[in-house]
Amino acid sequence: MTMLNRVLSAALLSIIAGAAHGAGFAPCPDAATRPELNGSLCATERVPGDPAGASGGPAADIALFIRKFPAMGASRGQAWLIAGGPGESGASFYGLLPKLRESFPGFNLIVPDHRGTGLSTRMCPDEEAAGSTGGASLDGAEWGTCFASLNANPAYARQFSQTNAAHDLKLLLERLPARGKTYVYGVSYGTQLVLRTVALGAANIDGVVLDSLVSLQDDDKADLSRRSLVADAVGRQILAGCDASARCSARMGAPVETIYRALLARADKDPALLAAVPGGNLKRFFGSLLDVPTAASQIPAMIKDLNEGRADTVKAVLADVERQMAPLGGFPQTPPSIPLVIVISGAENNLQPGRTVEEVRKEEAGLLFTSSLPGDLVGAPLPLYARDAWFARLPEKLPPTLVIHGDRDGKTPHDAAVRHIAALRKAGPVQLHTAREGGHFVLWSDNSCARHTVAKFVLGSQLKTGCVSVASSH
């Protein structure tokens, strides 16, 4: 971390340390350092440490950091942007400001950091401090001291629950009401958090936008422990799409799966074939590329090149992915909180807590595309909290809601989202915009079609756009 980042982080943390309840927004100390942050305002709200009683004991207050990007011109109201993860901070939205302004035209954009993330109170305040050895990321010995402190104080670790985070958002919406309309947008895990906030009774919300809607929490076909199965199904769609395309299949010269299996068999005997593949695990590498539609469409070409001893396409795809991912990072508070990922993922979204590493490996052996997440869920190294009454509970009343979802989402599967939508429609009107051949986090990965659809929704227009979200490259 640069000295400038350390100074700016210290200045931002001073806002948190000195903030009183309801102190309001003030110019951010880092607002002039990056074009994305120009004109942004910062505030901190203190909230109860354990409103849901997850820890089983007394808890100190939590500080929540909030950044506001005022509307350009007269304001129509506010749009709250709720990050995913779990573990990601609001900084994941900062580099997407032009797309977000297009999606929510004329709205103030309000971006909170969940408890445990960004510049809000962290699970390991010393080790995850922006000015520590690894910055917001854990580094070296920080892993050991962080995990040891949380295991020694499980009541503290458990107060970073999803329901507590939902209480936080509900309280913020009550404390910071808008003139005009209020919309709440969540992406990925953020969709789950938003829905729990609504279930808790959050009022004065005029509409909800859910980007890459997660599955129902009791959907045993799509929870996090099935993530490799989800990735494999989407990956096979891409291979089949190539076979169905005259141009792509002619270029391959044989069914893609046949070539791919032959490549995997050769790589088992000669790992040097995958020297250009990060981590040397082709199944996992291709599984990770499903998040980036333009990269996912190049999987057949990468298979062909690697099978012929070339890595040009792999290198070109990696460079393009790095370029596309750049707007999502680069801020001191960008790195996700791994302790929070472990606690919430293990407590809320793992329906196979008793799995072993060997069982995960056996499953992966029969797949063509995999994810690291099922293995990461085995044997949680931190104290998990017990599921509460809000687990898998749907809102009783839902404001008008728009779901935007890619039909090739390798994390939150489209069919699981459709099942979730059917259940939600018992509580209120829900519309679905499907991004054709789209991946995860539609407002980031899609072209302007989804942004246009969201804008029409928040402006009260009809959603008959007829636009196509992602064009095939086959």
N, C-alpha and C positions, 0 to 999 in steps of 0.2 A: 504494500500500500504506500502511495506517495505521501510526502509530508503535507502537501496541500489537502489531500483527502483526510488525513488525521486531524488537521486543524478544523476543517469544515465539519467533520463528524463531532469533534469536541464542542463546536459551537451549537450544532443541532441538539446534542445531548444536554447542553446547558438549558435549552428551552424546556426539555423534558424535566430536568431536575428542579427547575424553578417554577414550573407551571402550576397554577391553581385550577381547581375545577371551574370550567366555564370561562377560561381566560380569553378565548377568542383567537382569531388568526392574526398573524403578524408576518411581515416579509421574511422569507426564509434566508438564512445566512449563506446558503449555497446557490441562491436563485440566479446569480450573475455568472456562475462558473460553467454552465452548460446551456446551450440554446434550448434544450428541452425543458429546463427548469425556469426559464425566464418568466418573471412575473408571478411565480408561485408563492403561496402563503402557507405558513405552517402553524400548527397548534398542537397542544397535548391535552388530553382529558384523562383524569384519574378515575378509575372504576373499581368496584369491589373485586378483591382477589379471587373469591370463590363463591359467586352468587348461586351456583347450582349445587354446592355442597359436595363437589367431587373429591375433595381432599380429605374430608372427614375431620377437619380441625380448623382452627383460626388461620386466616390468611391476610397478608398485607395487601394494600391496594396495588393495582397494576396501572402503569402509565401507557397510554395509547397515543402513538404519533399519527398525525393526520396532515396530509398535504392537499391544498386546494389550488386548482387551476381555474381562475375566474373566466367566465364566458367572455368571448370576444364580442363586445357590444352589449345590448340589453339582454338580461338573463331571463330565460324561460323557467328556470328552476334549477334543480341540481340532480346530477346522476352520480350515485355512489358506485365505485369500481372496486369489486371484491376479488382479490387475487386467489389463485389456486394453490396447489401443493398437495397436502398441507405443508407449510414451512416457507412458502414464498411470501415476500413482502410486496407492498404496493409499488416498489421500484420497478417491478416487471412491466408496469404500464407506462413508465415515464417516457421511454423511447418511442412509444406508439401514439403520442399525443395527436398528430395530424389525423390518424385513422379514427381515434376516439372522438375528436371534435366533429368529424364527418358523420359519425354514428349518432352522436348526441348534440346536434347543432343548436347553439344558443344556450347550452346548459353549463352551469358551473360543474366542474369535475372534482369530486371529493374522493380522495384515495387514502384509506386508512391502512396502517400496518397491523395485522392481527397480533394479538398477544403472542409473544414468543418469536416475533419476526421483526426484521428491519430495525427501526429505532424505537419500537415499543419495548416494554420490559422483556428481557430474554430469559430463557430457562437457565442458561449459564452466563450471568451478566459479565463476569470477568473474561472468560474464554471467548465469548461471542462478541465482545466489545469491538467497535470499529477500529480502535487504536491498539488492539492486542496483536500478538505475533502473526496470526493468520487473518487479521481483520475480522469480519463477520463470520468467516469460515473457521472451523476448528482445524488446528494445525499441530502436528507433532505431539508433544506432551499434553496439549490442551484436551485431546480426546480423553485421556485417562483421568485427568482432574475433573473435567466436566461430568463424565459418566459416574465417577465415584461420588461426587457431591449430590447428584440426583438420586443415586441408589441409597445414599445415606439419609436422604430427606424425601421419601416417596410422597408425603403429603404435599410438598411443594410441587413436585413434578406433576402430580395428578390435577393440580388446579389449572393446568394448561389444556383443559378439555375442550371438545368441540362445542358442547352446550354452553360453557362459560364464554367462549368466543362469540357465540350467537347472542348471549345476553349483552356482551359488549356492544355488538352492532346495533341491537335494539335500543340500548341506552344512548348511543351516539345519534341515532336517528331522532330520538326524542329531544335530545339536548340541542341539536343543530337543525331545527326545522327550516324549511325553505319558503321563500316567497315564490309562488308558482308551483309547478309539479315536482314530485320526487320519484325518480326511477332508481332501481337497484339492479346493477349488472354483476353477475358472477360468472367466473370461468372455471370449469373442471371441479376440483374440490370446493371452489367458491360457490358453485351452484348448490351443493349440499349444505353449505353454511348459510346461504341466503334462505333456503327453504326451511331450515331449522329456525332461523330468526323469525320468519313469517309464522311458523307453527307456534312460537312462543308468544305471539300476539302483537308483533310489531305493527303499528298503525301508521296512517298517513303516507302509505306507499301507493302511488298511482299506477305503477306498473313494474314488472320484473322482466329482465332479459337474462336468459340462461344459455350460456355458450358452452357447448360440449357437456351436456347434462349427464351427470353420473347415474349409475344404475340405482334402483331401489336398494336400500341397505340390506334387505334380506333376499335379494336376487342371487341365488347360488350358482348362476351361470356367468356372472360378470363382476364378482367382487375382486379385490386386488390379488387374491391368491390364484385367480384364473387369468391373470394378465397375459401370460404366455399363450394361452389358448385363444384369447382375443386377438393378440398380435398375429398369431398363425393364421387365423381365419381371414383377416384383412390382407395379409401378405399373399395368401393363396388366391384371393380375388385379383390381385395385381398380376400374378403369373397367368391366371386364366384369361385376363383381359388381353394380355399380349398374344396368347395363343389364338384368341378370337379375332385379332386384328391382322388383316392380310399383310400389311406392311411390316408389323413387328414380327409376326411368325416367320415371314420370309427372311428377315434379317437374322433370326435366331437359327433357322435351318432344322430345328427339332423342337419338340415340346419343351418349354422352359424348365418345368420341374425335372425332366429327365437330365437335362444339362446340369441343373443345380445339384441334384443328388450325386451325379458323377463328380462334380467339383468338391462337394463335401467329403466324399470318399477319398479323393486324391489328397485333399488337405489334411486329413487325419494321418496320412503316411508322410506327407511333405508339408509341414506348417509354413515353410518359406513361401508357398503360393499365396499366403495371406499376409505377407509382410507389410503391405500398404493398408491393411484393415485395422483400425484402432482396436486394441485388445486381442486381435487375432481370432475373435469369435464371430464368424460370419453370420450365424443365426441371430445373435444378439445385435450385431451391427445393423443388419437389415431391419430388424424389429424396431430399432431406435429411429431409423429413417422414415418410418411410417408417419411420424409427426410432421414431416415436411413434404407436402404433396409433390412438389417439383422433383425432390430427391427420390421419393418413393416410385415415381414413374420411371426412373432410370435404373431400377433394380434389375430388370432383364438385361439391359445393356452391360451393367457391371458384372453380372453372372457370365455373360458371353466373354467379356474381356478377360476376366480372371481365369476362366477356363482355358483361354488361349495364351495365358502367361503375361497379360498386359494389365496395367493398373491405371491407365490414363483416365478412364471414366471415373474410377473411385476417387482419384485425386481432384478431378474437376468438381465432382459432387461435394466432396468435403469442403472445398473452397467456397462453393455456393451456399452450403449450409451455414458455414461460419459467417458469411455475409448476411444471410437472412436472420441469424440468431443475434447478431450484434445489437439491434435495438432493444433486446430484452435484458441486456446486462450492462456492466461497466460502471455502476454506481457503488459506492462503499457498502450500502445496505442490500445489494442485490443477492449475495449468496444465500441459499435457503438454509433454514435451521434444521439440521439433521436430527437433533434430539426431538424436535416437535414432529417431524415426519414419522419417526419411530413410534412415538407415543400415540398420536391420533390414528395413524394407519393401523397399528396393531390393535388398538382398543375398538375402533369403529368399523373398519372395512376389511377385516380378515375373517372370513367365515370358515377357515380351516386352520385354526391356531395350533393344532397338534401335528402338523406336517413335519416331516424330517427332510434334511438335505438330500438324502438318498431318494426319497419320493419325488422331490422336485427334479432331480437329475434324470430319473426314470421317465418322467413326463416329457422333459425337454428332448430326450433322445428320439422321440417319435414325431417331433415337430420340425418345421422348416424355418420358423421365425419365433424368437423367444424374447423375453424381458428379464431383466435382473431382479425385478421386484418380488416375485414369489420366493426366491431364495433369500432375499433381504428380510422377509417377514418371519423366517424361521428363527425361533429362540430369541425373542425381543430382549435386548440387553438393558432395558430401562423399565421401571415400574409402570405398568399400564393401569388405567382407571377402569372401574366397572361400568358397563353400559347402563345408561339411565333410562328413565321412562320415555325419553325423546328418541331413542334409537328406533329407526325404521318407521317413525311416526310421521304422517303426512299432515300438512296444514288443513285445518277445518274450513278455512276460507282463504282463497287465493285471489289476489288482484289480477287484472289482465296480464297475461304472461306470454312472452315470445321465446321459443326455443330455437336456437340456431345450431345445427349439428352436421358434421361431415359424415357422408355415408361410407368413408374409408377411415374412420377414426380408430386407431389401434390402441387407444387407452380407454375411452368411454364408448363402447360399441353402440352403433346406431340402433340395432334391434332392442337393446336394453333401454335406450332412451325412449323408444316408442312405447315400450311397456310402462315405463315410468310416467310418460305423458298421459297414457290411458288412465292411470290411477289418479293423477293430479286433476284431471278434468272433472272429477267428482266434487272438487272444491272450487272450481272457477274456470274461466275460459283460457285455454292454452292453444296457441298456434305454433306450428312447426315449419321452419324454413330449413330444407335440406341442401347443404352445399355439395353438389355433385362432384364425386371424386375428391372430396375435401377431407382434410385430416383434423387434428386436434387444435383447439384454440382458434376458432374460425375467424374472429376479427383480426387476428395476426396473420394467419396463413392464407386467407381467402383474397380474392380480388374485390372490387368495389361492390359486388352484388349484395353480400351480406350486410355491409355497412349501409347501403341504400335501404335495405329491408328494415334494419333497426331504426334508422332515421324516420322512415314512414310510420313505424309503430309508435315511437315516442311523440311524433307530431300528430298522431291520430288519423293518419291516412289509411286507405285500403292497402292490403299487402299483396295485391295482384301484380307483381313486378315482372314475372316471366323471365327473369334474368338467369343465366347459368353461372354458377359460382367458380368452378375450376374446369378448365379445358384439358382434355386428355392430350398427352404427347405421343401416344402410340402411333 
